[in-house]
Amino acid sequence: MSKKSKMPTIHEQMVFLIHEMVERELPIKEAIKEFEKIYIETAAETYNGNKTKMAQALGIHRNTLHNLCKTLKIKVRMHPNG
């Protein structure tokens, strides 16, 4: 009987990344900003740039999403093939 390798949980993956950030002495504000930016960019890809769907999935108001994109300098565009 072979054991299946268990995928690390989100928590375990984040613990690993956070240890790395702390070791590199990355300020918490920069870490949070980078997390938000990647999170929003990933939502943009997933929802084809549709800000209404992105905001719903992220659990925030569309205006809040718009302001975050502006603050983090994220350009979200609708993809023509979606």
MARSE-852012 format. One line per field, with one value per residue (C-alpha): chain; x, y, z; residue in one letter. Coordinates in Angstrom, 3 decimals. Example, Ala and Ser with C-alpha at 12.3 -4.5 7.8 and 13.67 -1.06 7.14 Angstrom:
BEGIN
ch	c(A / A);
px	c(12.300 / 13.670);
py	c(-4.500 / -1.060);
pz	c(7.800 / 7.140);
aa	c(A / S);
// end
This chain:
BEGIN
ch	c(A / A / A / A / A / A / A / A / A / A / A / A / A / A / A / A / A / A / A / A / A / A / A / A / A / A / A / A / A / A / A / A / A / A / A / A / A / A / A / A / A / A / A / A / A / A / A / A / A / A / A / A / A / A / A / A / A / A / A / A / A / A / A / A / A / A / A / A / A / A / A / A / A / A / A / A / A / A / A / A / A / A);
px	c(0.000 / 1.560 / 1.114 / -0.133 / 1.885 / -0.285 / -0.412 / 0.489 / -2.471 / -2.759 / -1.744 / 1.380 / 2.336 / 1.885 / 3.938 / 6.788 / 6.570 / 6.288 / 9.378 / 11.246 / 10.000 / 10.997 / 14.456 / 14.883 / 13.643 / 10.846 / 8.767 / 5.221 / 3.676 / 5.607 / 4.628 / 0.944 / 1.085 / 2.707 / 0.131 / -2.772 / -1.293 / -0.779 / -4.194 / -5.977 / -3.973 / -4.865 / -8.553 / -8.306 / -7.000 / -9.594 / -12.539 / -11.258 / -10.880 / -14.563 / -14.320 / -17.825 / -17.109 / -13.652 / -15.051 / -17.707 / -15.108 / -12.783 / -15.623 / -15.159 / -17.165 / -16.382 / -15.340 / -12.923 / -11.446 / -11.110 / -9.314 / -6.992 / -6.101 / -5.326 / -3.237 / -1.326 / -0.966 / -2.769 / -4.276 / -7.242 / -8.508 / -11.287 / -9.866 / -11.535 / -11.790 / -13.676);
py	c(0.000 / 3.305 / 6.510 / 9.501 / 12.621 / 15.122 / 18.621 / 21.277 / 23.294 / 26.994 / 27.673 / 25.517 / 27.189 / 30.654 / 29.738 / 28.732 / 31.984 / 34.139 / 32.510 / 33.392 / 37.001 / 37.386 / 35.939 / 38.521 / 41.218 / 42.288 / 44.960 / 43.804 / 46.666 / 45.604 / 41.952 / 42.843 / 45.113 / 42.349 / 39.793 / 42.106 / 42.855 / 39.197 / 38.255 / 40.899 / 40.104 / 36.420 / 37.317 / 39.464 / 36.478 / 34.142 / 36.449 / 37.802 / 41.320 / 41.579 / 43.856 / 43.079 / 39.327 / 39.968 / 42.112 / 39.498 / 36.728 / 38.814 / 39.812 / 43.542 / 46.346 / 47.138 / 50.684 / 49.255 / 47.039 / 50.056 / 52.019 / 49.107 / 48.751 / 52.449 / 52.388 / 49.262 / 50.440 / 47.423 / 47.767 / 45.435 / 45.022 / 42.865 / 40.216 / 40.182 / 36.359 / 35.931);
pz	c(0.000 / -1.051 / 0.879 / -1.056 / -0.444 / 1.346 / -0.091 / 2.486 / 3.755 / 2.983 / 6.584 / 6.257 / 2.982 / 4.480 / 7.565 / 5.259 / 3.281 / 6.392 / 7.916 / 4.737 / 4.849 / 8.500 / 7.797 / 5.023 / 7.424 / 5.079 / 6.831 / 7.569 / 5.572 / 2.463 / 3.016 / 3.344 / 0.297 / -1.779 / -0.576 / -1.479 / -4.885 / -5.801 / -4.376 / -6.474 / -9.611 / -9.220 / -8.808 / -11.939 / -13.904 / -12.427 / -13.128 / -16.425 / -15.033 / -14.049 / -11.000 / -9.763 / -9.657 / -8.201 / -5.389 / -4.578 / -4.461 / -2.273 / 0.057 / -0.452 / -2.049 / -5.681 / -4.706 / -2.139 / -4.857 / -7.142 / -4.412 / -3.612 / -7.286 / -7.455 / -4.250 / -5.263 / -8.886 / -10.324 / -13.785 / -14.207 / -17.722 / -19.092 / -21.414 / -24.836 / -24.992 / -21.727);
aa	c(M / S / K / K / S / K / M / P / T / I / H / E / Q / M / V / F / L / I / H / E / M / V / E / R / E / L / P / I / K / E / A / I / K / E / F / E / K / I / Y / I / E / T / A / A / E / T / Y / N / G / N / K / T / K / M / A / Q / A / L / G / I / H / R / N / T / L / H / N / L / C / K / T / L / K / I / K / V / R / M / H / P / N / G);
// end
